[in-house]
Amino acid sequence: MRVTSAVSCGFYRRTPGEARFVSMSTNALQHSDQQLNPRDPTIRLPASLTVVGIGDDGFAGLGRAARRALFDASVIYGAERHLAMLPARMRARRERWPSPFDITPLLAGQDAAVCVLASGDPMLFGIGATLARHAGADRMRVLPAPSSLSLAAARLGWPLQDVATVSVVGRPLAAVNAHLHDGARVFVLSSDGTTPAKIAACVAARGFGATQMTVFEHVGGPLERRIDGIAHAWQVDRCAALNLIALECRASGHQPRVALTPGLPDDAFSHDGQLTKRDVRALTLARLAPAPRELLWDVGAGCGSIGIEWMRAHPSCRAIAIEAHPERQRFIEHNRDALGVPALQLVAGAAPAALAGLASPDAVFIGGGVTVPGVFDACWSALRSGGRFVANAVTLEGEAALAACRKRHGGTLTRIALADAQPLGGFETWRPALPITLYETVKP
């Protein structure tokens, strides 16, 4: 690859080489699920629905099947940028996506043949998956182009299956933090041209300033460009709006390890002492047993440690932290971002009143408030059939409340007694922590 210019901060700006790229899936269509209006089940679908992935090289880069579908279409939906890539001789009516984004007009239309344009691979952070859910996979055809991730991996020589992918399109940058491990490789789908500089600052602030960053702009098009640099020395304030970031993570020597297993060190969280301690937290999470796409209620969340580690178990795990104390609410907001799960939902209020209207959980943890009247009953009523219920208590009153729950609903009570070796004069002895009573049951 030929280097055409260099800038003073040590970055090299490169022109396209022999490898051929297609544009990345970083546009408003990627996260349509978050803004989608529900489809009326009575809506009649188009007779033909084809989703065409298109790259930054436009119509010229499409295969024969994709071109045929577009020429045969009666209407073509897409972003303005994609519609502008089509040749003028195409007869189909062109419809830009509405703002705010909504697929209802497409599904409600009576056109015989509908095509949808999407960036790269429509099934990768794209509208293809959304349409498959609402129209049915058997009612549509998807003609993907190579994704930006595949093409960037090819350029870098990275095995794609070993690279984590994070989208910050319409999402907090803090989502990247969960993937920062020494030696990890991460692709970040950018929101706009300012994202690379913000990611560089975010990565450096987390102790990964030595991370190698590569930004691919307009991959596959005539404006394709590559920028390489180091996170702590990144000086490119604005890149092209269409860009993909590749991170090869390098931690500084003093950066504490943040493991993937449950039981992060207590000092990984900002707190006022109200948190489930490390060893008890690991045991508690083992009983809660997080699984993909499941929702946890963390009632009396303290600093949010249980809900945060639940969400770190899998990218699709969700959690709602219910906490009444204002200072602890701020701890939760800080900790969820620092540990890479900004999607953790915080409900400011006290149970049971604060539980009204929340989505039904697959698991419930009560870390504070087991003696408050109505809390257990409200949680039990909302818990899905087959859901896990776990609660911890340290006081005699709390233990009595858990014993009463066990008598009514079955389950197990476990006493957790831990002790650490500590100095005693010139010797060492065991210093016991307060024993914890853990209650676990499954709703029939």
The 8 nearest C-alpha neighbors of each residue, nearest first, counted from 0:
[[1, 16, 2, 15, 13, 14, 17, 18],
 [2, 0, 3, 13, 14, 16, 15, 4],
 [3, 1, 13, 4, 0, 12, 11, 14],
 [2, 4, 13, 1, 12, 14, 5, 11],
 [5, 3, 12, 2, 11, 6, 13, 10],
 [4, 6, 11, 12, 10, 7, 9, 3],
 [7, 5, 8, 10, 9, 11, 4, 12],
 [6, 8, 9, 5, 10, 11, 234, 4],
 [7, 9, 6, 10, 234, 232, 233, 228],
 [8, 10, 7, 6, 11, 228, 5, 227],
 [11, 9, 228, 227, 6, 8, 5, 226],
 [12, 10, 5, 226, 227, 13, 4, 9],
 [13, 11, 226, 225, 4, 5, 10, 224],
 [14, 12, 2, 225, 224, 3, 11, 1],
 [13, 15, 224, 16, 223, 1, 3, 12],
 [16, 14, 223, 224, 13, 17, 0, 18],
 [17, 15, 0, 18, 14, 1, 19, 13],
 [16, 18, 19, 15, 0, 20, 14, 1],
 [19, 17, 16, 20, 154, 15, 153, 219],
 [18, 20, 219, 17, 21, 16, 150, 15],
 [219, 21, 19, 218, 150, 18, 22, 220],
 [20, 22, 54, 219, 55, 218, 145, 147],
 [23, 21, 54, 55, 218, 219, 147, 119],
 [22, 24, 147, 25, 119, 118, 146, 21],
 [23, 25, 118, 119, 26, 147, 29, 125],
 [26, 24, 23, 188, 189, 29, 241, 190],
 [27, 25, 28, 29, 24, 118, 168, 190],
 [26, 28, 29, 30, 31, 25, 168, 100],
 [29, 27, 31, 26, 126, 30, 125, 117],
 [30, 28, 125, 124, 27, 31, 126, 26],
 [31, 29, 32, 28, 33, 27, 124, 125],
 [30, 32, 28, 34, 33, 35, 29, 126],
 [33, 31, 35, 30, 34, 129, 126, 29],
 [32, 34, 31, 30, 35, 36, 169, 100],
 [35, 33, 31, 32, 100, 36, 101, 99],
 [36, 34, 32, 101, 31, 33, 37, 100],
 [35, 37, 101, 38, 34, 103, 102, 100],
 [38, 36, 35, 39, 103, 133, 102, 101],
 [37, 39, 40, 103, 36, 133, 42, 106],
 [38, 40, 41, 42, 37, 103, 107, 106],
 [41, 39, 42, 38, 43, 37, 133, 134],
 [40, 42, 39, 43, 38, 107, 44, 106],
 [43, 41, 40, 107, 39, 44, 106, 38],
 [42, 44, 107, 41, 45, 106, 109, 108],
 [43, 45, 106, 42, 46, 107, 108, 109],
 [46, 44, 47, 111, 110, 109, 48, 112],
 [45, 47, 111, 112, 44, 48, 110, 113],
 [48, 46, 112, 45, 113, 111, 49, 139],
 [49, 47, 139, 113, 114, 112, 45, 140],
 [50, 48, 140, 114, 139, 141, 115, 51],
 [49, 51, 115, 141, 114, 116, 142, 140],
 [52, 50, 142, 116, 115, 143, 65, 117],
 [53, 51, 143, 119, 144, 117, 118, 120],
 [54, 52, 118, 119, 144, 117, 57, 51],
 [55, 53, 21, 22, 56, 119, 57, 118],
 [54, 56, 22, 220, 57, 21, 219, 217],
 [57, 55, 220, 54, 60, 219, 59, 21],
 [58, 56, 55, 84, 54, 59, 60, 53],
 [57, 59, 60, 61, 85, 84, 56, 53],
 [60, 58, 57, 61, 56, 62, 84, 66],
 [59, 61, 58, 56, 57, 62, 54, 53],
 [62, 60, 58, 59, 65, 66, 63, 53],
 [61, 63, 65, 64, 66, 60, 59, 144],
 [62, 64, 66, 65, 67, 61, 68, 60],
 [65, 63, 67, 66, 62, 68, 142, 61],
 [64, 66, 68, 67, 62, 63, 61, 51],
 [67, 65, 69, 63, 68, 64, 70, 62],
 [66, 68, 64, 70, 65, 69, 71, 63],
 [69, 67, 65, 71, 66, 70, 72, 64],
 [68, 70, 72, 66, 71, 67, 65, 114],
 [69, 71, 67, 68, 72, 89, 66, 90],
 [70, 72, 68, 69, 67, 73, 112, 91],
 [73, 71, 112, 69, 74, 113, 70, 91],
 [72, 74, 91, 112, 113, 92, 110, 111],
 [75, 73, 92, 91, 113, 72, 93, 114],
 [74, 76, 114, 93, 115, 113, 94, 92],
 [77, 75, 115, 94, 95, 93, 116, 114],
 [78, 76, 116, 95, 96, 115, 82, 81],
 [77, 79, 81, 80, 95, 96, 82, 76],
 [78, 80, 82, 81, 95, 83, 77, 96],
 [81, 79, 83, 78, 82, 84, 77, 95],
 [80, 82, 78, 84, 83, 79, 77, 116],
 [81, 83, 79, 84, 80, 85, 77, 78],
 [82, 84, 80, 81, 85, 79, 86, 78],
 [85, 83, 57, 81, 82, 58, 86, 80],
 [84, 86, 83, 82, 58, 87, 89, 81],
 [87, 85, 88, 89, 84, 58, 83, 82],
 [86, 88, 89, 85, 90, 83, 84, 91],
 [89, 87, 86, 90, 85, 70, 91, 69],
 [88, 90, 87, 91, 86, 70, 85, 69],
 [91, 89, 88, 92, 70, 73, 87, 72],
 [92, 90, 73, 74, 72, 89, 93, 75],
 [91, 93, 74, 75, 73, 94, 90, 72],
 [94, 92, 75, 74, 76, 91, 95, 82],
 [95, 93, 76, 75, 96, 77, 92, 74],
 [94, 96, 77, 78, 76, 79, 97, 93],
 [95, 97, 77, 78, 100, 94, 76, 98],
 [98, 96, 100, 99, 95, 101, 102, 94],
 [99, 97, 100, 96, 101, 95, 27, 34],
 [98, 100, 97, 101, 34, 96, 35, 31],
 [99, 101, 98, 97, 96, 34, 31, 35],
 [100, 102, 35, 103, 36, 97, 99, 34],
 [103, 101, 105, 104, 106, 35, 100, 36],
 [102, 104, 106, 105, 101, 107, 38, 36],
 [105, 103, 107, 106, 102, 108, 101, 97],
 [106, 104, 102, 108, 103, 107, 76, 113],
 [105, 107, 103, 44, 104, 108, 102, 42],
 [108, 106, 104, 105, 42, 103, 43, 44],
 [109, 107, 105, 110, 106, 104, 45, 44],
 [108, 110, 45, 111, 107, 44, 43, 46],
 [111, 109, 108, 45, 112, 73, 113, 74],
 [110, 112, 46, 45, 47, 109, 73, 113],
 [113, 111, 47, 72, 73, 110, 46, 48],
 [114, 112, 48, 74, 72, 47, 75, 73],
 [115, 113, 75, 49, 50, 48, 72, 76],
 [114, 116, 50, 76, 75, 77, 51, 49],
 [115, 117, 77, 51, 52, 50, 76, 114],
 [118, 116, 52, 121, 53, 51, 119, 115],
 [117, 119, 24, 53, 52, 23, 54, 120],
 [120, 118, 146, 144, 52, 53, 54, 145],
 [119, 121, 143, 146, 144, 122, 52, 123],
 [122, 120, 125, 127, 123, 117, 126, 52],
 [123, 121, 127, 125, 128, 120, 124, 126],
 [122, 124, 125, 121, 120, 24, 146, 29],
 [125, 123, 29, 122, 30, 24, 121, 126],
 [126, 124, 29, 121, 123, 122, 127, 28],
 [125, 127, 129, 28, 128, 121, 29, 130],
 [128, 126, 121, 122, 130, 129, 125, 131],
 [127, 129, 131, 122, 130, 126, 132, 125],
 [130, 128, 126, 132, 127, 131, 32, 133],
 [129, 131, 133, 127, 132, 134, 128, 126],
 [132, 130, 136, 135, 128, 134, 129, 133],
 [133, 131, 129, 130, 135, 134, 128, 136],
 [132, 134, 130, 131, 135, 129, 38, 37],
 [133, 135, 131, 130, 132, 138, 136, 44],
 [136, 134, 131, 138, 137, 132, 133, 139],
 [135, 137, 131, 138, 139, 134, 132, 140],
 [136, 138, 135, 139, 140, 131, 134, 48],
 [139, 137, 135, 136, 134, 48, 140, 47],
 [140, 138, 48, 136, 49, 137, 141, 47],
 [139, 141, 49, 50, 48, 142, 138, 136],
 [142, 140, 50, 49, 143, 51, 139, 127],
 [141, 143, 51, 52, 50, 65, 140, 144],
 [144, 142, 52, 120, 51, 141, 121, 119],
 [143, 145, 119, 52, 120, 53, 146, 54],
 [146, 144, 119, 120, 21, 149, 143, 147],
 [147, 145, 119, 120, 148, 149, 23, 144],
 [146, 148, 23, 150, 149, 22, 151, 21],
 [147, 149, 151, 146, 150, 152, 186, 23],
 [150, 148, 152, 146, 147, 151, 153, 145],
 [149, 151, 153, 147, 152, 148, 20, 154],
 [150, 152, 154, 148, 153, 149, 147, 155],
 [153, 151, 157, 155, 149, 150, 154, 156],
 [154, 152, 150, 156, 151, 155, 149, 157],
 [153, 155, 151, 152, 156, 150, 18, 157],
 [156, 154, 152, 157, 153, 151, 150, 245],
 [155, 157, 153, 152, 154, 158, 151, 159],
 [156, 158, 152, 155, 159, 153, 162, 161],
 [159, 157, 160, 161, 152, 156, 162, 153],
 [158, 160, 162, 161, 157, 152, 149, 148],
 [159, 161, 158, 162, 163, 157, 152, 149],
 [162, 160, 159, 158, 163, 184, 157, 183],
 [161, 163, 184, 159, 185, 160, 164, 186],
 [164, 162, 185, 186, 184, 161, 165, 178],
 [165, 163, 186, 185, 187, 162, 166, 188],
 [166, 164, 187, 186, 188, 175, 167, 163],
 [165, 167, 188, 168, 187, 189, 164, 170],
 [166, 168, 170, 172, 189, 169, 190, 171],
 [169, 167, 190, 170, 166, 189, 188, 25],
 [168, 170, 167, 190, 171, 30, 166, 27],
 [169, 171, 167, 168, 172, 166, 174, 342],
 [172, 170, 173, 167, 174, 341, 169, 168],
 [171, 173, 174, 167, 175, 170, 198, 201],
 [172, 174, 336, 175, 171, 339, 176, 341],
 [175, 173, 339, 172, 176, 340, 171, 341],
 [174, 176, 173, 177, 178, 172, 339, 165],
 [177, 175, 339, 178, 179, 173, 174, 338],
 [176, 178, 339, 175, 338, 179, 174, 340],
 [179, 177, 176, 175, 180, 185, 163, 183],
 [180, 178, 176, 177, 248, 183, 181, 175],
 [181, 179, 183, 178, 182, 248, 250, 249],
 [180, 182, 249, 250, 248, 183, 179, 207],
 [181, 183, 248, 249, 180, 247, 184, 250],
 [184, 182, 248, 180, 181, 247, 185, 179],
 [185, 183, 247, 162, 246, 248, 163, 182],
 [184, 186, 163, 246, 162, 164, 245, 187],
 [185, 187, 245, 164, 244, 163, 165, 246],
 [186, 188, 165, 244, 166, 164, 189, 243],
 [189, 187, 166, 243, 25, 167, 165, 244],
 [190, 188, 191, 194, 243, 167, 187, 242],
 [189, 191, 168, 167, 194, 188, 169, 25],
 [192, 190, 240, 193, 189, 194, 241, 242],
 [191, 193, 240, 238, 239, 237, 194, 241],
 [192, 194, 237, 191, 195, 196, 236, 238],
 [193, 195, 197, 192, 196, 191, 189, 198],
 [196, 194, 198, 197, 193, 199, 244, 192],
 [197, 195, 199, 198, 236, 194, 193, 200],
 [196, 198, 194, 200, 199, 195, 201, 193],
 [197, 199, 201, 195, 200, 196, 202, 194],
 [200, 198, 230, 196, 202, 197, 201, 195],
 [199, 201, 197, 203, 198, 202, 204, 196],
 [202, 200, 198, 204, 199, 203, 197, 205],
 [201, 203, 199, 205, 207, 204, 200, 198],
 [202, 204, 208, 207, 200, 206, 205, 201],
 [205, 203, 201, 202, 206, 200, 207, 208],
 [204, 206, 202, 203, 207, 201, 176, 208],
 [207, 205, 203, 204, 254, 251, 208, 250],
 [208, 206, 250, 203, 202, 249, 209, 210],
 [207, 209, 203, 231, 230, 210, 206, 202],
 [210, 208, 249, 207, 229, 230, 231, 211],
 [211, 209, 248, 249, 208, 230, 247, 207],
 [210, 212, 229, 247, 246, 228, 209, 230],
 [213, 211, 246, 228, 229, 245, 227, 230],
 [212, 214, 227, 245, 226, 244, 228, 215],
 [213, 215, 244, 226, 225, 243, 245, 216],
 [214, 216, 225, 243, 242, 224, 218, 244],
 [215, 217, 242, 224, 223, 218, 241, 239],
 [218, 216, 223, 220, 241, 222, 22, 219],
 [217, 219, 22, 223, 20, 21, 216, 220],
 [20, 218, 220, 21, 55, 19, 56, 22],
 [221, 219, 56, 55, 223, 222, 217, 218],
 [220, 222, 223, 219, 56, 217, 55, 15],
 [223, 221, 220, 217, 224, 216, 218, 219],
 [224, 222, 217, 218, 220, 216, 221, 15],
 [223, 225, 216, 14, 13, 215, 222, 15],
 [224, 226, 215, 13, 12, 214, 216, 227],
 [225, 227, 12, 214, 213, 11, 10, 215],
 [228, 226, 213, 10, 212, 11, 214, 225],
 [227, 229, 10, 212, 211, 233, 213, 230],
 [228, 230, 211, 232, 212, 210, 231, 233],
 [229, 231, 199, 208, 233, 210, 232, 209],
 [230, 232, 208, 203, 229, 233, 209, 199],
 [233, 231, 229, 230, 234, 8, 228, 208],
 [234, 232, 230, 231, 229, 235, 228, 199],
 [235, 233, 236, 232, 8, 196, 10, 228],
 [236, 234, 237, 233, 196, 238, 195, 8],
 [237, 235, 196, 234, 193, 238, 195, 233],
 [238, 236, 193, 192, 235, 239, 196, 195],
 [237, 239, 192, 240, 193, 236, 235, 195],
 [238, 240, 192, 241, 216, 242, 237, 217],
 [239, 241, 192, 191, 242, 238, 190, 193],
 [242, 240, 239, 217, 216, 191, 25, 192],
 [241, 243, 216, 215, 240, 189, 239, 217],
 [242, 244, 215, 188, 214, 189, 187, 216],
 [245, 243, 214, 187, 186, 213, 215, 246],
 [244, 246, 186, 213, 212, 185, 214, 187],
 [247, 245, 212, 185, 184, 248, 211, 186],
 [246, 248, 184, 211, 210, 183, 182, 212],
 [249, 247, 210, 182, 183, 181, 246, 184],
 [248, 250, 210, 181, 209, 207, 182, 247],
 [251, 249, 207, 181, 206, 254, 252, 209],
 [250, 252, 254, 253, 206, 207, 249, 209],
 [251, 253, 254, 250, 255, 206, 249, 207],
 [254, 252, 251, 255, 206, 250, 256, 207],
 [253, 255, 251, 252, 206, 250, 256, 207],
 [256, 254, 253, 257, 252, 267, 206, 250],
 [257, 255, 258, 254, 180, 181, 250, 253],
 [258, 256, 255, 259, 263, 180, 267, 264],
 [257, 259, 260, 256, 263, 261, 262, 180],
 [258, 260, 261, 257, 311, 312, 263, 262],
 [259, 261, 258, 262, 263, 312, 281, 308],
 [262, 260, 281, 263, 308, 259, 284, 280],
 [261, 263, 281, 277, 280, 278, 264, 260],
 [262, 264, 261, 277, 265, 267, 258, 257],
 [265, 263, 266, 267, 277, 262, 268, 257],
 [264, 266, 267, 277, 268, 263, 276, 274],
 [265, 267, 268, 264, 269, 263, 270, 277],
 [266, 268, 265, 264, 263, 269, 257, 334],
 [269, 267, 266, 334, 265, 270, 304, 302],
 [268, 270, 330, 334, 266, 267, 302, 271],
 [271, 269, 302, 272, 268, 330, 273, 274],
 [272, 270, 273, 269, 327, 274, 302, 301],
 [271, 273, 270, 274, 301, 302, 275, 269],
 [274, 272, 301, 271, 270, 302, 275, 327],
 [275, 273, 301, 272, 276, 302, 304, 270],
 [274, 276, 280, 279, 277, 304, 273, 305],
 [277, 275, 279, 280, 274, 278, 265, 262],
 [276, 278, 262, 280, 279, 265, 264, 263],
 [279, 277, 281, 280, 276, 262, 282, 275],
 [278, 280, 282, 281, 276, 277, 283, 275],
 [281, 279, 283, 277, 278, 282, 275, 276],
 [280, 282, 262, 261, 278, 284, 279, 283],
 [283, 281, 285, 279, 280, 284, 278, 286],
 [282, 284, 280, 286, 285, 281, 279, 287],
 [285, 283, 287, 281, 286, 282, 288, 280],
 [284, 286, 282, 288, 283, 287, 281, 289],
 [287, 285, 283, 284, 288, 282, 439, 389],
 [286, 288, 284, 285, 289, 387, 283, 362],
 [287, 289, 285, 286, 284, 290, 387, 362],
 [290, 288, 287, 309, 312, 293, 291, 316],
 [289, 291, 293, 288, 292, 316, 313, 312],
 [292, 290, 316, 315, 293, 313, 289, 314],
 [293, 291, 315, 316, 290, 317, 294, 313],
 [292, 294, 316, 291, 361, 290, 317, 295],
 [293, 295, 317, 360, 361, 318, 316, 362],
 [296, 294, 318, 362, 360, 363, 361, 319],
 [295, 297, 363, 319, 298, 318, 364, 360],
 [298, 296, 320, 364, 300, 306, 319, 321],
 [299, 297, 365, 321, 300, 296, 364, 320],
 [298, 300, 367, 322, 366, 321, 301, 365],
 [299, 301, 303, 298, 297, 322, 320, 321],
 [302, 300, 273, 303, 274, 327, 299, 322],
 [301, 303, 331, 330, 327, 270, 304, 274],
 [304, 302, 300, 331, 301, 306, 305, 307],
 [303, 305, 307, 306, 302, 308, 274, 275],
 [306, 304, 308, 307, 303, 309, 280, 297],
 [307, 305, 309, 303, 318, 308, 304, 297],
 [308, 306, 304, 310, 309, 305, 303, 335],
 [307, 309, 311, 305, 310, 306, 304, 261],
 [308, 310, 306, 307, 312, 311, 305, 289],
 [311, 309, 316, 307, 312, 308, 317, 313],
 [310, 312, 308, 313, 309, 307, 314, 340],
 [311, 313, 310, 309, 308, 289, 314, 316],
 [312, 314, 316, 311, 315, 291, 310, 290],
 [315, 313, 316, 311, 310, 312, 291, 292],
 [314, 316, 292, 291, 313, 317, 293, 310],
 [317, 315, 292, 310, 293, 291, 313, 314],
 [318, 316, 294, 310, 293, 295, 315, 343],
 [317, 319, 295, 294, 343, 306, 296, 344],
 [318, 320, 344, 296, 345, 297, 343, 295],
 [319, 321, 297, 345, 300, 346, 344, 296],
 [322, 320, 346, 298, 299, 300, 297, 345],
 [321, 323, 299, 347, 300, 348, 324, 349],
 [322, 324, 348, 349, 347, 325, 321, 328],
 [323, 325, 327, 326, 322, 328, 348, 347],
 [326, 324, 328, 327, 323, 329, 347, 322],
 [327, 325, 329, 328, 324, 330, 271, 331],
 [328, 326, 330, 329, 324, 325, 302, 301],
 [327, 329, 325, 331, 326, 330, 324, 322],
 [330, 328, 332, 326, 327, 331, 333, 325],
 [329, 331, 327, 333, 302, 328, 332, 269],
 [332, 330, 302, 303, 328, 334, 329, 333],
 [333, 331, 329, 330, 335, 334, 328, 336],
 [332, 334, 330, 331, 336, 335, 337, 329],
 [335, 333, 337, 331, 336, 332, 268, 338],
 [334, 336, 340, 341, 338, 332, 337, 333],
 [337, 335, 341, 173, 339, 334, 338, 333],
 [336, 338, 334, 339, 335, 333, 176, 173],
 [339, 337, 335, 336, 177, 176, 334, 340],
 [338, 340, 177, 176, 174, 336, 173, 337],
 [339, 341, 335, 342, 174, 336, 343, 338],
 [342, 340, 336, 335, 343, 339, 174, 173],
 [341, 343, 340, 344, 317, 335, 174, 318],
 [344, 342, 341, 318, 340, 319, 345, 335],
 [345, 343, 319, 342, 320, 318, 346, 341],
 [346, 344, 320, 319, 321, 347, 343, 328],
 [347, 345, 321, 320, 348, 322, 344, 319],
 [348, 346, 323, 322, 321, 345, 328, 349],
 [349, 347, 323, 353, 322, 346, 321, 350],
 [348, 350, 323, 353, 322, 351, 352, 321],
 [351, 349, 352, 353, 374, 354, 348, 298],
 [350, 352, 374, 354, 353, 373, 377, 349],
 [353, 351, 350, 354, 355, 349, 348, 374],
 [354, 352, 350, 348, 349, 351, 355, 346],
 [355, 353, 352, 351, 357, 350, 356, 377],
 [354, 356, 353, 357, 352, 351, 377, 350],
 [355, 357, 354, 358, 353, 359, 352, 381],
 [358, 356, 355, 354, 359, 360, 353, 319],
 [357, 359, 360, 356, 381, 294, 355, 354],
 [358, 360, 381, 382, 357, 383, 361, 294],
 [361, 359, 294, 382, 362, 295, 383, 296],
 [362, 360, 386, 294, 383, 293, 295, 382],
 [361, 363, 387, 295, 386, 360, 388, 296],
 [364, 362, 296, 388, 295, 389, 297, 387],
 [363, 365, 389, 297, 390, 298, 296, 388],
 [366, 364, 390, 298, 367, 297, 299, 369],
 [367, 365, 391, 299, 390, 364, 298, 300],
 [366, 368, 299, 365, 369, 298, 300, 391],
 [367, 369, 371, 370, 299, 365, 366, 374],
 [368, 370, 371, 397, 367, 365, 400, 375],
 [371, 369, 368, 397, 400, 372, 396, 374],
 [370, 372, 368, 369, 374, 373, 375, 350],
 [373, 371, 374, 370, 375, 369, 351, 376],
 [372, 374, 376, 375, 377, 351, 371, 350],
 [375, 373, 351, 377, 376, 372, 350, 371],
 [374, 376, 378, 377, 373, 379, 369, 372],
 [375, 377, 379, 373, 378, 374, 380, 372],
 [378, 376, 380, 374, 375, 379, 373, 351],
 [379, 377, 375, 381, 380, 376, 382, 374],
 [380, 378, 376, 382, 381, 377, 375, 442],
 [379, 381, 377, 378, 382, 376, 383, 375],
 [382, 380, 378, 359, 379, 377, 383, 360],
 [383, 381, 379, 360, 380, 359, 386, 378],
 [384, 382, 386, 361, 385, 360, 359, 381],
 [383, 385, 386, 442, 443, 382, 361, 441],
 [384, 386, 442, 443, 441, 383, 387, 361],
 [387, 385, 361, 362, 383, 384, 442, 441],
 [388, 386, 441, 362, 440, 287, 363, 442],
 [387, 389, 363, 440, 439, 362, 441, 364],
 [390, 388, 439, 364, 438, 363, 387, 287],
 [391, 389, 365, 438, 364, 437, 366, 439],
 [392, 390, 437, 366, 436, 438, 435, 365],
 [391, 393, 397, 436, 398, 435, 394, 437],
 [392, 394, 435, 436, 434, 397, 395, 398],
 [395, 393, 397, 396, 392, 398, 435, 399],
 [394, 396, 398, 397, 399, 393, 392, 400],
 [397, 395, 399, 394, 398, 400, 370, 392],
 [398, 396, 400, 392, 394, 399, 395, 370],
 [397, 399, 395, 401, 400, 396, 392, 394],
 [398, 400, 402, 396, 397, 401, 395, 403],
 [401, 399, 397, 403, 398, 402, 370, 396],
 [402, 400, 404, 398, 403, 399, 405, 397],
 [401, 403, 399, 405, 404, 400, 398, 406],
 [402, 404, 406, 400, 401, 405, 399, 407],
 [405, 403, 401, 407, 402, 406, 408, 400],
 [404, 406, 409, 402, 408, 403, 407, 410],
 [405, 407, 403, 404, 409, 408, 402, 410],
 [408, 406, 404, 405, 409, 403, 402, 410],
 [409, 407, 405, 406, 404, 410, 440, 442],
 [410, 408, 405, 406, 407, 440, 411, 404],
 [409, 411, 440, 439, 405, 408, 412, 441],
 [410, 412, 439, 438, 440, 413, 409, 405],
 [411, 413, 438, 437, 439, 436, 414, 410],
 [414, 412, 437, 436, 415, 438, 411, 435],
 [413, 415, 436, 435, 437, 416, 434, 412],
 [416, 414, 435, 434, 436, 413, 417, 437],
 [417, 415, 434, 414, 435, 432, 418, 433],
 [418, 416, 432, 431, 415, 419, 434, 433],
 [417, 419, 431, 430, 432, 429, 420, 416],
 [420, 418, 430, 429, 421, 431, 417, 432],
 [419, 421, 429, 428, 430, 427, 418, 422],
 [422, 420, 427, 428, 429, 419, 430, 423],
 [423, 421, 427, 426, 424, 428, 425, 420],
 [424, 422, 427, 426, 425, 428, 421, 429],
 [423, 425, 426, 422, 427, 428, 421, 420],
 [426, 424, 423, 422, 427, 428, 421, 420],
 [425, 427, 423, 424, 422, 428, 421, 420],
 [428, 426, 422, 423, 421, 420, 425, 429],
 [427, 429, 420, 421, 423, 422, 430, 426],
 [428, 430, 420, 419, 418, 431, 421, 427],
 [429, 431, 418, 419, 420, 421, 428, 432],
 [432, 430, 418, 417, 429, 419, 433, 416],
 [431, 433, 418, 417, 434, 430, 416, 419],
 [432, 434, 435, 431, 393, 416, 417, 415],
 [435, 433, 416, 415, 432, 393, 436, 414],
 [436, 434, 415, 393, 414, 392, 437, 433],
 [435, 437, 414, 392, 391, 413, 415, 393],
 [438, 436, 391, 413, 412, 390, 435, 414],
 [439, 437, 412, 390, 389, 411, 401, 391],
 [440, 438, 389, 411, 410, 388, 437, 412],
 [439, 441, 410, 388, 387, 411, 409, 442],
 [442, 440, 387, 386, 385, 388, 443, 410],
 [441, 443, 385, 384, 386, 387, 440, 383],
 [442, 384, 385, 441, 386, 383, 408, 440]]
